[in-house]
């Protein structure tokens, strides 16, 4: 496989993509991006002559069409976001290699791509560890709360937040090469205590959520926070029986995160407001023109945005 510069997402799914890639390309260059930085990064690297592999994230349609026209052979995309540009127009770009499948995680797509190489460098114990990591990542990223691996995915997410995504990836690659557990008993104890504290904080924040109705007549609860969007969204879903979805505004990131328990497709809702996501988790950039009226008024009055 041609060595590429990997650009991936800043969450657990993106981290798992990076882990898989570094297990077979230990000297590869990996960057972690969000949707505010991915477009400029793709343009910079392609203009500089660097082949780019994107995993679990893709640029907007303008950047994607620009790249496909100028440097199709230098670009490969493995993304599972149905509401992202790659999910919407990949069939129109036959010269760009990659894959799309919204039924799994970005790491699942990367694993399919890299499985032959991984089979040559990993033993049976390491393969089993990778399978577990993929299951945990899939459960957490697709918000599959009933999945057996859901709790492990939540704990790994805690670890990514605690260590930072780049440090977590480096640490995980070393431990996997040594056939060491990622979640040792002592680490599990620490992470579970941290998870319980975060859940308590999320419940406290959720008690201050505002009840509202959107333009389609759906009941949702919204709140402003600085972090822990998933935990707060889960708490709102547990605390308010009439909540069809939760909207968590994160002004520091200029984003609105959406969470649901199956009553609303968050990816479709996010896409209708310029963002995207999955069935039970999505979001969009904080834009007063795209936000529901009552949320926009609150932001204007309280923050001056």
C-alpha positions, -999 to 999 in steps of 0.1 A, spaced: 0 0 0 13 35 -9 22 54 22 -2 82 28 -7 110 53 -37 100 74 -62 126 84 -88 114 108 -114 125 133 -107 136 169 -129 110 186 -126 73 196 -135 62 160 -108 84 145 -84 72 172 -91 36 163 -86 44 126 -52 58 135 -42 28 156 -50 4 128 -29 25 104 1 29 127 2 -8 134 12 -14 98 28 20 90 46 29 123 64 59 108 33 74 91 22 109 97 -12 111 114 -33 143 120 -65 146 140 -91 171 127 -127 183 133 -150 197 107 -136 232 113 -101 223 102 -104 193 77 -111 214 46 -79 236 49 -58 205 59 -69 186 28 -62 216 5 -28 222 21 -15 187 18 -27 180 -17 -12 213 -29 20 202 -13 21 170 -32 12 147 -2 -11 118 -9 -39 119 16 -59 92 33 -91 104 51 -107 81 76 -139 88 96 -141 123 83 -144 140 49 -142 176 37 -172 196 25 -186 192 -10 -167 222 -25 -133 209 -12 -141 173 -22 -151 182 -58 -120 205 -60 -97 177 -48 -114 151 -71 -109 173 -101 -72 182 -95 -57 153 -75 -80 122 -76 -51 98 -75 -37 114 -44 -69 111 -24 -87 82 -7 -117 85 17 -131 59 41 -160 76 59 -193 63 72 -212 95 78 -243 94 56 -249 131 59 -213 141 50 -202 152 15 -185 118 8 -217 100 18 -238 121 -5 -217 123 -36 -191 95 -36 -209 78 -65 -203 109 -86 -165 107 -80 -154 74 -95 -117 86 -98 -114 90 -60 -107 57 -42 -123 48 -9 -154 33 6 -186 43 22 -209 23 45 -231 40 71 -239 7 89 -206 5 106 -179 28 120 -151 46 102 -128 21 119 -147 -8 104 -140 7 69 -103 11 77 -101 -24 91 -115 -38 58 -89 -18 39 -60 -28 61 -70 -64 72 -46 -82 48 -17 -62 61 -28 -65 97 -30 -103 93 7 -104 83 19 -84 113 -4 -94 142 -7 -126 161 -39 -142 173 -40 -124 206 -35 -90 189 -62 -98 163 -86 -106 191 -77 -73 208 -84 -54 176 -117 -71 172 -127 -60 207 -115 -25 200 -136 -24 168 -167 -36 186 -163 -10 214 -157 18 189 -187 8 168 -210 7 198 -199 41 211 -197 59 178 -231 47 165 -246 52 199 -256 15 203 -265 16 240 -278 -19 240 -247 -34 225 -225 -56 247 -195 -35 240 -212 -2 248 -197 2 283 -162 -6 270 -167 20 243 -177 46 269 -147 38 290 -123 41 261 -139 75 252 -132 86 288 -96 75 282 -94 95 250 -107 126 268 -83 121 297 -51 115 277 -59 134 245 -64 116 212 -28 117 199 -13 105 232 -40 78 235 -32 65 200 5 63 207 -1 46 240 -26 21 225 -3 11 197 25 3 221 2 -18 243 -13 -37 214 21 -45 201 31 -59 235 -2 -78 238 -11 -58 269 -47 -49 279 -59 -15 270 -83 -15 300 -64 -31 329 -82 -37 362 -66 -7 378 -73 16 349 -109 3 348 -114 14 384 -101 49 376 -121 53 345 -154 40 360 -150 65 389 -144 93 364 -174 81 343 -196 82 374 -185 117 383 -192 129 347 -226 112 347 -235 130 380 -223 163 365 -243 157 333 -275 150 353 -270 182 372 -266 202 339 -296 184 324 -318 196 353 -314 231 339 -324 221 303 -351 242 285 -381 224 270 -390 236 235 -407 225 203 -391 227 169 -407 237 136 -418 201 129 -436 200 163 -411 177 180 -404 182 217 -368 186 226 -347 199 255 -317 221 251 -289 234 273 -256 252 271 -225 234 282 -187 235 277 -182 197 273 -197 162 278 -224 166 251 -230 129 249 -233 124 286 -257 154 289 -277 141 260 -280 107 276 -291 123 309 -318 144 291 -331 113 275 -333 95 308 -348 124 328 -375 137 304 -399 111 290 -413 135 264 -379 144 250 -376 134 214 -341 146 212 -316 168 231 -297 198 217 -265 207 236 -249 240 226 -211 242 230 -202 278 224 -165 272 229 -166 250 198 -194 270 181 -214 238 176 -247 223 186 -247 186 194 -278 165 189 -287 132 208 -317 110 206 -329 76 218 -343 65 184 -372 90 182 -354 114 158 -327 108 132 -300 132 145 -280 129 113 -309 140 91 -317 168 116 -281 180 117 -279 178 79 -310 200 75 -290 227 95 -258 224 77 -242 195 97 -246 158 98 -242 127 120 -257 93 127 -292 81 136 -288 88 174 -260 114 174 -253 144 152 -247 181 152 -241 213 133 -221 244 135 -236 271 157 -253 295 132 -280 318 144 -297 314 110 -298 276 113 -307 273 149 -343 272 163 -356 306 171 -357 303 209 -321 290 210 -309 318 187 -326 344 208 -310 331 239 -276 331 224 -280 366 210 -292 379 244 -267 361 266 -235 360 245 -237 387 219 -229 363 191 
